[in-house]
Amino acid sequence: MSSKAALVFRVAAVAEALSWAGLVIGMILKYGFSASDEGGVPVLGMVHGVIFISYVVVTLAVFKPLAWKPKTLVIALLASIPPLFTWWFEKWALRTGKLDGPERLTHGGTGLFVRETETAAA
């Protein structure tokens, strides 16, 4: 279950980051160059909003299957606010074994390579 949960979370995190980037580019084109048209901002804003809500729902849904501590959940949710931070969080979670789930010690995973002091701190 956790491998599917991790995959869904990773897709949601990267999609949210890319939708943020698209919205920022659209806003730069609209406001930075004083364009008379909307520059796609309404469409990009709606797409980003839907993906943002999806990211929050997916994050809340994978919290238990991936055996995250509340601190990790809060960081994941806060990462959705600044542009591209969900991508950073996804890379950090993958590197530190947060996407391996509770069975990482029996089935292997990147969490096997995390030092015990790092796991206790997170």
C-alpha positions, 0 to 999 in steps of 0.5 A: 500500500505505501508504494502506491501511496508514495507514487500518488504523493510524488505525482501530486507534489510534482504536479503542484510545483509545476502548476505553481511555476505555470501560474507564476510565468502567466502572472509575469507575462500578464503584469510584468509586461503590461499585457492587455490580455489575461495571459492565461492567468484565469485558466492557470489559476484554476488549474493550479487551484485544483491541483493544490487542493488535490495535493492537500487531499493526497497529503492527508490521505498518505499520512497514515499509510506512509507512517508520517509523524505529525511534524512531517505532515505539517511540513508537507502541507506548508510546502504547498504554499511557496512556489516549487516547495512541494517538489523540494519536499518530495525530494527530501522525503524520498532521500530521507525514507519518508516515502518508504512507509512502515514496512521499509525495514522488512522489504528494503527501501531508502530508509535503510540507509538513514542513520538512526539519529536522523530518523529520531530527529525527524 
